[in-house]
Amino acid sequence: MPGTVGVDVGGTFTDFLAVEEGRLRVYKRLSTPHDPAEAVVQGLREMGATPDEVVHGSTVATNTVLERSGARTALITTQGFRDVLEIGRQARANLYGLAPRRTPPLVERALRLEVAERVAADGAVLQPLLPAEVARVVAEVEGLQVDSVAVCLLFSFLFPEHERLIADALRAKGISATASHEVLPEYREYERASTTVLNAYLAPVVARYLTRLEEALAQAGVRRLRIMQSDGTSLGPAATAKRAVRTVLSGPAGGVAGAFAVAKEAGFDQVITFDMGGTSTDVSLCPGRILERFELEVSGLPLRVPSVDVNTVGAGGGSIAGLDAGGALRVGPESARADPGPACYGVGTLPTVTDAQVVLGRLQPGHFLGGRMPLYPDRARQALEGLGGDAVRNAAAVVRVANVNMERAIRVVSVERGYDPRGFTLVAFGGAGPLHACDLAESLGIARALVPRYPGVLSALGMAAADSSRDYLRPFMGRLEAGDSERASEAMEQINALLAEAEAQGRAELLSEGLPEATLRGERWLTMRYVGQSYELPVGVVGGQAGTVVEAFHALHERTYGHADRQRPVEVVSVRARVIAPGVQLHVAPRPPPEEPLNSALVGHSRSWFDQWQDTPIYDRERLGPGHRFPGPAIIVQMDSTTVVPPGWTATVLPSETMLLEHGNL
């Protein structure tokens, strides 16, 4: 029996990956949008797995924000600051829009309450919070019939006691409460309030889901559940329920981790990961390492949590094609998802990218999901004809438009950040990624693409191997003066004490979960900037000496923005410590080169469209082994995905069983 199974719940499919006797075993089934936990339990049962541990990544939090289906939430804040969610930064997303429309806040104004209290910018209490005021606001909350409350008071990251009094009083009444000092204890009132509200909005939904899932898994014999966070590490369900906001990019983080690991094993570390599923596409640039960021935006709402640097667009296999008001073809972001699904699944009627690939002869009806799930080409053709005109012409146009949407996403993480995509290798995965990999790479001038051995479940692989972690933030506002070594040393002593305290808390929590102390390692960062700047950079702490840290900041600033001023004073805004317990090491036995010739993997031919109809050989990925090499056009089928090799490209199976696709003229 496998010790660990990674499970990735997507909008269309739920993916499973287990390691058994040195071999990977994978499974894939349709998701159950009405209750994602149902697909998880049923999938484990169908694949006959009863693991000790399940590491789970999910789109529950993401979809809750996108669909605005979270808990009815109230906000309690300092008197005079109830409108901070609407005022924001007063920044216009579209500078030249004549009729701009802002994303409405998650908490309507009637549910924003004020309390009489005030803390100064140095943490001093200007107006104490009286017990009668706490009782009043709690009674007011009870009358609003809300499911959750966010508590975000002015400068509470310096003096959290007022928030703690309110949160404790709410919890004593059985009301779910999130206090900002527990989620984001740092300055920037708007971002802190937005992140706290998002956590309160998600917490009841995520907690209910995890409770159902944990109970169902326990009944199935699973002893431990871990949840993937946005930063690529995992938490237990109890900690996740309190920090629900950290799972917003749960699924994409697992994909990036898995893709980077597979690429490094194959000898490539300068990669762009390309994860195309049924609902969306996630791309991430990895210049020798996985990039992390501490601020992102989800559905127009700012969020400050550690996360893998991923750009997501609404382009997937289930993306619906249609005509806009001007008659131009539009693909996505709406998706047919698992229910009703693309027309070729047999229920839906709207044309999707998957239907287009069926009509073009690239998706093979007899090999989809290993032959377990039938496809209906006639329904796909009929849906594409609904766009007007010839189905094949429409299908080719749908694929081109979808590729342009995804190309734009890759340019955001590469060209717009100063990286030339031509110097990278595209790692394609997800159920639909290998279908589009070569076309997308060619349009970007990328000469190489990698397709992992099990591309359709690669996110589940990243989850199965994910580290466990605890991450804690502490506020610290102070300068590290290069010209005043004594003051800098004193400040560094305070910083090191805060980091040690946070790290000790993380170690204690991981040890309480039964993780061996010898395996734990710590990481430390300072959030730093030049005095007077309004933005910061995270700097890794090595050695704990002020001069080393300041020079590391200068170097990072120069690498990020192209300049640095080593004479200018530097200040620290916050400190962060993370404790990590390594995840499962996936030791997979290598396969020897195949004794059979390439023709033994040939399972048929297809009439496929590549600007014209061409006879295309179909290969079974299971029968391909290290050393096999063949030119396009070709189609490679397997249970979890389909890979298309267009004319001009060549496929080679590497010793790691990853498939390398190369274009001879790029």
C-alpha positions as CSV (number, residue, x, y, z in Angstrom):
1,M,0.0,0.0,0.0
2,P,1.3,3.5,-0.8
3,G,2.4,5.6,2.2
4,T,1.4,8.9,0.6
5,V,-1.1,9.8,-2.2
6,G,-1.2,13.3,-3.8
7,V,-4.6,14.4,-4.7
8,D,-5.3,17.5,-6.9
9,V,-9.0,18.6,-7.2
10,G,-9.6,20.6,-10.3
11,G,-12.6,22.1,-11.9
12,T,-13.0,19.3,-14.4
13,F,-10.9,16.3,-13.1
14,T,-9.6,15.1,-9.8
15,D,-6.1,13.6,-10.1
16,F,-4.3,11.0,-7.9
17,L,-0.7,9.9,-7.7
18,A,0.8,7.2,-5.5
19,V,4.2,5.5,-5.2
20,E,4.2,1.7,-5.0
21,E,7.4,-0.4,-4.9
22,G,9.4,2.2,-6.7
23,R,6.9,2.9,-9.4
24,L,4.4,5.7,-9.8
25,R,0.7,4.8,-10.1
26,V,-1.8,7.4,-11.3
27,Y,-5.5,7.7,-11.6
28,K,-7.9,10.4,-12.9
29,R,-11.7,10.8,-12.6
30,L,-14.3,13.5,-13.1
31,S,-14.6,16.0,-10.2
32,T,-17.8,16.4,-8.2
33,P,-18.4,20.2,-8.1
34,H,-21.3,19.8,-5.6
35,D,-19.0,18.2,-3.1
36,P,-15.2,18.0,-4.1
37,A,-14.6,15.6,-1.2
38,E,-16.8,13.0,-2.9
39,A,-14.4,12.7,-5.9
40,V,-11.4,12.3,-3.5
41,V,-12.9,9.4,-1.6
42,Q,-14.4,7.7,-4.6
43,G,-11.1,8.0,-6.5
44,L,-9.1,6.4,-3.7
45,R,-11.6,3.6,-3.6
46,E,-11.6,3.1,-7.4
47,M,-7.8,2.9,-7.6
48,G,-7.8,0.5,-4.6
49,A,-5.5,2.7,-2.4
50,T,-5.6,3.1,1.4
51,P,-2.6,5.3,2.1
52,D,-1.3,6.4,5.5
53,E,-1.4,10.0,4.3
54,V,-3.2,12.1,1.7
55,V,-1.7,15.5,0.6
56,H,-4.5,17.5,-1.0
57,G,-4.5,20.5,-3.2
58,S,-7.8,22.1,-4.0
59,T,-9.5,25.0,-5.9
60,V,-12.2,25.3,-3.1
61,A,-10.8,28.6,-1.8
62,T,-10.1,29.9,-5.3
63,N,-13.5,29.1,-6.6
64,T,-15.2,30.5,-3.5
65,V,-13.5,33.9,-4.1
66,L,-14.1,33.9,-7.9
67,E,-17.8,32.9,-7.5
68,R,-18.4,35.1,-4.4
69,S,-19.9,32.2,-2.6
70,G,-18.1,32.6,0.8
71,A,-19.5,33.2,4.3
72,R,-21.6,36.2,5.1
73,T,-18.9,38.3,6.7
74,A,-18.8,41.4,8.9
75,L,-15.8,43.6,9.6
76,I,-15.0,45.3,12.9
77,T,-12.5,48.2,12.7
78,T,-11.4,51.3,14.5
79,Q,-13.9,54.2,14.6
80,G,-13.6,56.3,11.4
81,F,-12.0,53.6,9.3
82,R,-15.0,51.4,8.1
83,D,-14.6,52.5,4.5
84,V,-10.9,51.4,4.0
85,L,-12.0,48.5,1.9
86,E,-13.6,50.8,-0.7
87,I,-11.1,53.6,-0.5
88,G,-8.2,51.2,-1.0
89,R,-5.1,52.8,-2.6
90,Q,-7.2,55.0,-4.9
91,A,-5.4,53.4,-7.8
92,R,-7.1,53.0,-11.2
93,A,-6.7,49.6,-12.7
94,N,-7.5,51.1,-16.2
95,L,-5.9,54.5,-16.3
96,Y,-7.8,55.6,-19.5
97,G,-11.1,53.9,-18.8
98,L,-13.9,56.4,-19.2
99,A,-16.3,54.5,-16.9
100,P,-14.1,52.6,-14.5
101,R,-15.7,50.0,-12.2
102,R,-14.0,48.7,-9.1
103,T,-14.3,45.3,-7.7
104,P,-16.9,45.5,-4.9
105,P,-15.6,44.6,-1.5
106,L,-16.5,41.3,0.1
107,V,-18.2,43.1,3.0
108,E,-21.0,45.5,2.3
109,R,-21.1,48.8,4.2
110,A,-23.9,47.8,6.5
111,L,-21.8,44.9,7.9
112,R,-18.8,47.1,8.7
113,L,-18.8,48.0,12.4
114,E,-16.7,50.5,14.3
115,V,-15.3,50.4,17.9
116,A,-14.1,53.3,20.0
117,E,-10.4,52.6,20.5
118,R,-7.1,53.9,19.1
119,V,-3.5,52.8,18.9
120,A,-0.8,55.2,17.7
121,A,1.8,54.5,15.0
122,D,4.4,53.7,17.7
123,G,2.1,51.1,19.4
124,A,1.1,53.4,22.3
125,V,-2.6,53.2,23.4
126,L,-4.3,56.6,22.8
127,Q,-7.8,55.4,23.6
128,P,-8.3,52.1,25.5
129,L,-10.9,49.6,24.4
130,L,-13.5,49.3,27.3
131,P,-15.3,46.1,28.2
132,A,-18.6,47.8,27.6
133,E,-17.6,48.7,24.0
134,V,-16.6,45.0,23.3
135,A,-19.9,43.8,24.6
136,R,-21.8,46.4,22.5
137,V,-20.1,45.4,19.2
138,V,-20.5,41.7,19.9
139,A,-24.2,42.2,20.5
140,E,-24.4,44.1,17.3
141,V,-22.7,41.3,15.4
142,E,-25.1,38.8,16.8
143,G,-28.0,40.8,15.4
144,L,-26.5,40.8,11.9
145,Q,-26.7,37.0,11.6
146,V,-23.3,36.7,9.9
147,D,-21.3,33.6,9.6
148,S,-17.8,35.1,10.1
149,V,-16.2,38.3,11.4
150,A,-12.9,40.0,10.4
151,V,-11.3,42.1,13.1
152,C,-8.8,44.7,11.8
153,L,-7.9,47.6,14.1
154,L,-5.5,50.4,13.4
155,F,-1.9,49.6,14.2
156,S,-2.9,46.3,15.8
157,F,0.3,44.6,14.5
158,L,2.1,46.7,17.1
159,F,-0.4,46.3,19.9
160,P,-2.8,43.3,19.3
161,E,-4.5,43.3,22.7
162,H,-7.6,45.1,21.5
163,E,-8.1,42.8,18.6
164,R,-7.6,39.8,20.9
165,L,-10.3,41.0,23.3
166,I,-12.9,41.3,20.5
167,A,-11.9,38.0,18.8
168,D,-12.1,36.1,22.1
169,A,-15.5,37.6,22.9
170,L,-16.8,36.6,19.5
171,R,-15.4,33.1,19.7
172,A,-17.0,32.7,23.2
173,K,-20.3,33.2,21.5
174,G,-19.6,30.6,18.9
175,I,-18.9,33.1,16.1
176,S,-16.0,32.4,13.7
177,A,-13.5,35.3,14.0
178,T,-10.3,36.2,12.2
179,A,-8.0,38.9,13.8
180,S,-5.5,40.7,11.5
181,H,-2.6,40.2,14.0
182,E,-3.1,36.4,13.5
183,V,-3.1,36.6,9.7
184,L,-0.9,39.5,8.7
185,P,0.8,41.4,11.5
186,E,2.4,44.1,9.4
187,Y,1.8,47.6,8.3
188,R,-0.3,48.7,5.2
189,E,-3.8,49.0,6.5
190,Y,-5.7,48.4,3.3
191,E,-3.8,45.2,2.3
192,R,-4.0,44.0,6.0
193,A,-7.8,44.6,6.1
194,S,-8.3,42.9,2.7
195,T,-6.3,39.8,3.6
196,T,-8.1,39.5,7.0
197,V,-11.5,39.8,5.3
198,L,-10.6,37.2,2.7
199,N,-9.5,34.8,5.5
200,A,-12.8,35.4,7.4
201,Y,-14.8,35.0,4.2
202,L,-13.1,31.7,3.3
203,A,-12.6,30.1,6.8
204,P,-16.1,28.6,7.4
205,V,-16.3,27.3,3.8
206,V,-12.8,25.7,3.9
207,A,-13.4,24.4,7.5
208,R,-16.7,22.6,6.5
209,Y,-15.0,21.1,3.5
210,L,-12.0,19.9,5.4
211,T,-14.1,18.4,8.2
212,R,-16.2,16.4,5.7
213,L,-13.1,15.3,3.9
214,E,-11.1,14.3,7.0
215,E,-14.1,12.3,8.3
216,A,-14.6,10.5,5.0
217,L,-10.9,9.7,4.7
218,A,-10.7,8.4,8.3
219,Q,-13.6,6.1,7.5
220,A,-11.6,4.9,4.5
221,G,-8.6,4.1,6.6
222,V,-6.5,7.2,5.9
223,R,-4.6,8.3,9.0
224,R,-3.3,11.7,8.1
225,L,-4.4,14.6,5.9
226,R,-2.2,17.5,4.8
227,I,-3.4,20.5,2.7
228,M,-1.3,22.2,0.1
229,Q,-0.6,25.9,0.6
230,S,0.0,28.6,-2.0
231,D,3.7,28.6,-1.2
232,G,4.2,25.0,-2.2
233,T,4.3,23.5,1.3
234,S,1.6,21.8,3.3
235,L,-0.4,22.3,6.6
236,G,-2.6,20.1,8.7
237,P,-6.4,20.6,8.4
238,A,-6.8,22.4,11.7
239,A,-4.1,24.9,10.9
240,T,-5.4,25.3,7.3
241,A,-8.9,26.0,8.6
242,K,-7.5,29.0,10.6
243,R,-5.4,30.1,7.6
244,A,-7.8,29.4,4.8
245,V,-6.5,32.4,2.8
246,R,-3.2,30.6,2.3
247,T,-4.8,27.9,0.1
248,V,-6.0,30.3,-2.7
249,L,-3.3,29.1,-5.0
250,S,-3.1,25.5,-3.6
251,G,-3.4,23.6,-6.8
252,P,-1.1,25.7,-9.0
253,A,1.6,25.6,-6.4
254,G,1.8,21.8,-6.5
255,G,2.0,21.9,-10.3
256,V,5.0,24.3,-10.3
257,A,6.8,22.2,-7.6
258,G,6.3,19.0,-9.5
259,A,7.2,20.5,-12.9
260,F,10.4,22.0,-11.6
261,A,11.5,18.8,-9.9
262,V,10.9,16.8,-13.1
263,A,12.7,19.3,-15.2
264,K,15.8,19.3,-12.9
265,E,15.9,15.6,-13.0
266,A,15.9,15.7,-16.8
267,G,18.8,18.3,-16.7
268,F,16.9,21.5,-17.3
269,D,16.6,24.2,-14.6
270,Q,15.7,27.3,-16.7
271,V,12.1,26.5,-17.3
272,I,8.6,28.0,-17.8
273,T,5.9,25.8,-16.3
274,F,2.7,25.5,-18.3
275,D,-0.2,23.8,-16.6
276,M,-3.4,23.7,-18.7
277,G,-6.3,22.0,-17.1
278,G,-10.0,21.9,-17.8
279,T,-10.9,25.4,-16.4
280,S,-7.7,27.5,-16.4
281,T,-4.0,27.7,-17.3
282,D,-1.3,28.5,-14.8
283,V,2.2,29.6,-15.9
284,S,5.3,30.3,-13.8
285,L,8.9,31.2,-14.7
286,C,11.6,29.4,-12.9
287,P,15.1,30.9,-13.6
288,G,17.0,28.1,-11.8
289,R,14.6,28.2,-8.8
290,I,10.9,28.5,-8.0
291,L,10.1,32.2,-7.6
292,E,8.0,33.2,-4.6
293,R,6.1,36.4,-4.0
294,F,4.4,37.8,-0.9
295,E,1.7,39.9,-2.6
296,L,-0.9,39.0,-5.2
297,E,-4.3,39.8,-6.4
298,V,-7.3,37.4,-6.6
299,S,-10.4,38.5,-8.5
300,G,-9.3,42.2,-8.0
301,L,-8.7,41.8,-4.3
302,P,-5.2,42.4,-2.8
303,L,-3.8,39.5,-0.8
304,R,-0.5,39.4,1.2
305,V,0.5,35.8,1.8
306,P,3.6,33.8,0.7
307,S,2.9,32.1,-2.7
308,V,4.5,30.6,-5.7
309,D,4.8,33.2,-8.4
310,V,2.0,32.0,-10.8
311,N,0.0,33.8,-13.4
312,T,-3.5,32.3,-14.1
313,V,-5.8,32.9,-17.1
314,G,-9.2,31.5,-17.8
315,A,-8.1,29.2,-20.7
316,G,-8.5,25.5,-20.3
317,G,-9.8,22.5,-22.2
318,G,-13.3,23.3,-21.0
319,S,-13.2,27.0,-22.0
320,I,-16.3,27.9,-23.9
321,A,-16.0,29.4,-27.4
322,G,-18.5,32.0,-28.6
323,L,-18.9,35.2,-30.6
324,D,-18.8,38.6,-29.0
325,A,-21.1,41.5,-29.8
326,G,-18.9,42.4,-32.8
327,G,-18.9,38.9,-34.2
328,A,-15.3,38.2,-33.2
329,L,-14.4,34.8,-31.7
330,R,-13.9,34.7,-28.0
331,V,-12.6,31.7,-26.0
332,G,-13.1,31.6,-22.2
333,P,-12.9,32.6,-19.4
334,E,-16.2,30.8,-18.8
335,S,-15.8,27.0,-18.6
336,A,-18.1,24.0,-19.1
337,R,-16.2,22.4,-16.1
338,A,-17.1,18.8,-15.3
339,D,-20.8,19.3,-15.4
340,P,-22.1,19.6,-18.1
341,G,-18.6,19.4,-19.6
342,P,-17.5,19.8,-23.3
343,A,-20.0,18.7,-25.9
344,C,-17.9,15.7,-26.8
345,Y,-18.4,14.3,-23.2
346,G,-22.0,13.6,-24.2
347,V,-24.0,16.0,-22.0
348,G,-23.1,19.6,-22.8
349,T,-23.9,21.4,-26.0
350,L,-21.5,24.4,-26.0
351,P,-18.3,24.4,-28.1
352,T,-15.1,24.2,-26.1
353,V,-11.3,23.9,-26.7
354,T,-11.6,20.2,-26.0
355,D,-14.3,19.8,-28.7
356,A,-12.0,21.7,-31.1
357,Q,-9.1,19.2,-30.5
358,V,-11.5,16.3,-31.1
359,V,-12.7,17.8,-34.4
360,L,-9.1,18.3,-35.5
361,G,-8.3,14.7,-34.9
362,R,-5.8,15.3,-32.1
363,L,-7.8,13.9,-29.2
364,Q,-8.5,10.2,-29.8
365,P,-12.0,8.9,-28.7
366,G,-10.8,5.4,-28.1
367,H,-7.9,6.4,-25.8
368,F,-9.4,9.2,-23.6
369,L,-8.8,8.4,-19.9
370,G,-7.3,5.1,-21.0
371,G,-10.5,4.2,-22.9
372,R,-12.6,4.5,-19.7
373,M,-14.5,7.6,-20.9
374,P,-16.1,7.7,-24.3
375,L,-15.9,10.8,-26.5
376,Y,-18.6,11.8,-29.1
377,P,-16.9,13.5,-32.1
378,D,-20.3,14.1,-33.8
379,R,-21.5,16.2,-30.8
380,A,-18.2,18.1,-30.9
381,R,-18.6,18.8,-34.6
382,Q,-22.2,19.9,-34.2
383,A,-21.2,22.3,-31.4
384,L,-18.4,23.9,-33.5
385,E,-20.8,24.3,-36.4
386,G,-23.0,26.3,-34.1
387,L,-20.4,29.1,-34.4
388,G,-21.3,29.5,-38.0
389,G,-19.6,27.9,-41.0
390,D,-17.2,24.9,-41.3
391,A,-16.5,22.9,-38.1
392,V,-12.8,22.3,-38.9
393,R,-12.1,26.0,-39.7
394,N,-13.9,27.0,-36.5
395,A,-12.0,24.4,-34.4
396,A,-8.6,25.6,-35.8
397,A,-9.6,29.2,-34.9
398,V,-10.7,28.2,-31.4
399,V,-7.3,26.5,-30.7
400,R,-5.4,29.6,-32.1
401,V,-7.4,32.0,-29.9
402,A,-6.8,29.8,-26.8
403,N,-3.1,29.7,-27.6
404,V,-2.9,33.5,-27.9
405,N,-4.5,33.8,-24.5
406,M,-2.0,31.5,-23.0
407,E,0.9,33.1,-24.9
408,R,0.0,36.4,-23.3
409,A,0.1,34.9,-19.8
410,I,3.6,33.5,-20.5
411,R,4.8,36.9,-21.7
412,V,3.6,38.5,-18.5
413,V,5.9,36.2,-16.4
414,S,8.8,36.4,-18.8
415,V,9.1,39.4,-21.3
416,E,7.4,41.9,-19.0
417,R,9.9,41.0,-16.2
418,G,13.0,41.2,-18.4
419,Y,13.4,37.5,-19.3
420,D,13.6,36.3,-22.8
421,P,11.4,33.1,-23.1
422,R,13.7,31.8,-25.9
423,G,16.3,31.0,-23.3
424,F,13.9,28.7,-21.4
425,T,12.4,25.3,-21.8
426,L,8.6,24.9,-21.7
427,V,7.4,22.2,-19.3
428,A,3.9,21.3,-20.4
429,F,1.5,19.4,-18.1
430,G,-2.1,19.3,-17.0
431,G,-4.6,17.2,-18.9
432,A,-4.5,19.6,-21.9
433,G,-1.0,21.1,-21.7
434,P,0.8,18.6,-24.0
435,L,-1.9,19.1,-26.6
436,H,-0.9,22.8,-27.0
437,A,2.8,22.7,-25.9
438,C,4.5,22.8,-29.3
439,D,2.2,25.4,-30.9
440,L,2.7,27.6,-27.9
441,A,6.4,27.2,-27.7
442,E,6.8,27.9,-31.4
443,S,4.8,31.1,-31.2
444,L,7.2,32.3,-28.4
445,G,10.4,31.2,-30.2
446,I,11.0,28.4,-27.6
447,A,12.9,25.5,-29.2
448,R,12.3,22.9,-26.5
449,A,9.4,21.5,-24.5
450,L,9.3,18.8,-21.9
451,V,6.4,16.5,-21.2
452,P,6.7,14.6,-17.9
453,R,5.9,10.9,-17.8
454,Y,2.5,11.6,-16.2
455,P,1.7,15.1,-17.2
456,G,-2.0,15.0,-16.4
457,V,-1.4,14.3,-12.7
458,L,1.8,16.3,-12.2
459,S,0.2,18.6,-9.7
460,A,-0.7,15.6,-7.6
461,L,3.0,14.5,-7.8
462,G,4.1,17.9,-6.5
463,M,1.6,17.6,-3.6
464,A,2.7,14.1,-2.7
465,A,6.3,15.3,-2.4
466,A,5.4,18.6,-0.7
467,D,7.3,19.7,2.5
468,S,5.3,20.5,5.6
469,S,5.9,24.0,7.0
470,R,5.0,26.7,9.5
471,D,5.5,30.4,8.6
472,Y,5.3,33.3,11.0
473,L,5.6,37.0,10.5
474,R,6.7,39.6,13.2
475,P,6.5,43.4,12.8
476,F,9.7,45.4,13.1
477,M,10.1,48.9,12.0
478,G,13.7,50.1,12.2
479,R,16.8,51.2,10.3
480,L,20.0,49.3,9.6
481,E,22.4,52.2,9.3
482,A,25.5,51.3,7.3
483,G,27.4,54.2,8.9
484,D,26.4,53.4,12.5
485,S,27.6,49.9,13.3
486,E,26.6,50.1,16.9
487,R,22.9,51.0,16.2
488,A,22.8,48.4,13.4
489,S,24.1,45.7,15.7
490,E,21.5,46.6,18.3
491,A,18.7,46.4,15.7
492,M,20.1,43.1,14.4
493,E,20.0,41.7,17.9
494,Q,16.3,42.5,18.2
495,I,15.6,41.1,14.7
496,N,17.4,37.9,15.5
497,A,15.5,37.5,18.8
498,L,12.2,37.9,16.9
499,L,13.2,35.4,14.3
500,A,14.3,32.9,16.9
501,E,11.0,33.3,18.7
502,A,9.0,32.7,15.5
503,E,11.1,29.8,14.5
504,A,10.7,28.2,17.9
505,Q,7.0,28.4,17.6
506,G,7.1,26.8,14.2
507,R,9.3,24.0,15.4
508,A,7.1,23.3,18.4
509,E,4.0,23.0,16.2
510,L,5.7,20.6,13.7
511,L,7.0,18.5,16.5
512,S,3.5,18.2,18.0
513,E,2.4,16.6,14.7
514,G,5.0,13.9,15.2
515,L,7.6,15.1,12.7
516,P,11.2,14.2,13.6
517,E,13.2,17.1,14.9
518,A,16.4,16.1,13.1
519,T,14.7,16.7,9.7
520,L,13.5,20.3,10.5
521,R,15.2,23.2,8.9
522,G,14.6,27.0,9.2
523,E,14.5,29.8,6.7
524,R,14.6,33.5,7.6
525,W,13.7,36.7,5.7
526,L,13.7,40.4,6.3
527,T,11.3,42.6,4.4
528,M,13.5,45.6,3.5
529,R,13.5,48.9,1.6
530,Y,15.4,52.1,1.2
531,V,14.1,54.8,3.6
532,G,11.4,56.7,1.8
533,Q,10.4,53.9,-0.6
534,S,6.8,52.6,-0.6
535,Y,7.6,49.1,-1.7
536,E,9.8,46.4,-0.2
537,L,11.9,43.3,-1.1
538,P,12.2,40.0,0.8
539,V,15.8,39.4,1.7
540,G,17.1,36.0,2.9
541,V,19.1,36.2,6.2
542,V,22.4,34.3,6.1
543,G,24.6,34.6,9.2
544,G,22.5,37.2,11.0
545,Q,25.0,40.1,10.6
546,A,23.7,43.6,9.8
547,G,26.4,44.3,7.1
548,T,25.7,41.1,5.3
549,V,22.0,41.6,5.3
550,V,22.3,45.2,4.0
551,E,24.6,44.2,1.2
552,A,22.2,41.4,0.2
553,F,19.4,43.9,0.0
554,H,21.5,46.2,-2.2
555,A,22.4,43.3,-4.5
556,L,18.7,42.2,-4.7
557,H,17.5,45.7,-5.4
558,E,20.1,46.0,-8.2
559,R,19.1,42.6,-9.7
560,T,15.4,43.4,-9.5
561,Y,15.3,47.1,-10.6
562,G,18.6,47.6,-12.3
563,H,20.1,50.0,-9.8
564,A,21.1,50.3,-6.1
565,D,22.3,53.1,-3.8
566,R,24.7,51.8,-1.2
567,Q,24.9,55.2,0.4
568,R,21.2,55.4,1.1
569,P,19.9,54.2,4.5
570,V,18.0,51.0,4.6
571,E,15.1,50.0,6.9
572,V,13.4,46.8,7.9
573,V,9.6,46.6,7.8
574,S,8.9,43.0,9.0
575,V,10.7,39.7,9.7
576,R,9.6,36.3,8.7
577,A,10.7,32.8,9.8
578,R,9.7,29.5,8.2
579,V,10.3,26.0,9.6
580,I,10.2,23.2,7.1
581,A,9.9,19.4,7.4
582,P,10.9,17.6,4.2
583,G,8.2,15.8,2.3
584,V,8.2,12.3,0.8
585,Q,11.1,11.5,-1.4
586,L,9.7,9.9,-4.6
587,H,12.4,7.3,-5.4
588,V,11.2,5.9,-8.7
589,A,13.0,2.9,-10.2
590,P,14.5,3.9,-13.6
591,R,13.3,1.9,-16.6
592,P,15.9,0.3,-18.9
593,P,16.0,1.1,-22.6
594,P,13.2,-0.8,-24.4
595,E,14.2,-4.0,-26.2
596,E,11.3,-3.6,-28.6
597,P,11.6,-1.2,-31.6
598,L,9.6,2.0,-31.9
599,N,6.9,0.3,-34.1
600,S,5.9,-1.8,-31.1
601,A,4.5,1.4,-29.5
602,L,2.4,2.2,-32.6
603,V,-1.3,1.6,-31.9
604,G,-2.9,3.2,-34.9
605,H,-3.1,6.2,-37.2
606,S,-5.3,9.3,-37.2
607,R,-6.3,11.8,-39.8
608,S,-5.3,15.0,-38.0
609,W,-5.3,18.7,-39.0
610,F,-2.0,20.6,-39.1
611,D,-3.0,23.4,-41.6
612,Q,-4.1,20.5,-43.7
613,W,-5.2,16.9,-43.1
614,Q,-2.2,14.6,-42.5
615,D,-1.9,10.9,-41.7
616,T,-0.6,10.8,-38.2
617,P,0.8,7.9,-36.2
618,I,-0.5,7.3,-32.7
619,Y,1.9,6.0,-30.1
620,D,1.2,4.5,-26.7
621,R,3.2,6.3,-24.0
622,E,3.3,3.1,-21.9
623,R,5.2,1.3,-24.6
624,L,7.7,4.1,-25.2
625,G,11.0,4.0,-23.3
626,P,14.3,5.8,-23.0
627,G,16.0,6.2,-26.4
628,H,12.9,6.1,-28.5
629,R,12.9,9.0,-31.0
630,F,10.5,10.0,-33.8
631,P,9.5,13.0,-35.9
632,G,6.1,14.8,-36.0
633,P,3.4,14.7,-36.9
634,A,2.6,12.2,-34.1
635,I,0.2,11.8,-31.3
636,I,1.1,10.1,-28.0
637,V,-1.8,8.8,-25.9
638,Q,-1.9,7.8,-22.3
639,M,-4.4,7.6,-19.5
640,D,-4.0,11.1,-18.1
641,S,-3.2,13.2,-21.2
642,T,-2.5,13.4,-24.9
643,T,0.7,14.9,-26.5
644,V,0.7,16.4,-30.0
645,V,4.0,16.5,-31.9
646,P,3.3,18.8,-35.0
647,P,5.4,18.7,-38.2
648,G,8.8,20.1,-37.7
649,W,9.1,18.8,-34.2
650,T,10.9,15.7,-32.9
651,A,10.1,13.7,-29.8
652,T,12.8,11.9,-27.7
653,V,12.2,9.9,-24.6
654,L,14.9,10.7,-22.1
655,P,16.4,8.3,-19.5
656,S,14.2,9.9,-16.8
657,E,11.2,9.0,-19.0
658,T,10.4,12.6,-19.6
659,M,9.7,13.3,-23.2
660,L,11.8,16.1,-24.9
661,L,10.2,17.9,-27.9
662,E,12.5,19.9,-30.1
663,H,12.0,22.1,-33.1
664,G,14.9,22.0,-35.6
665,N,14.6,25.6,-36.8
666,L,14.2,27.7,-33.7
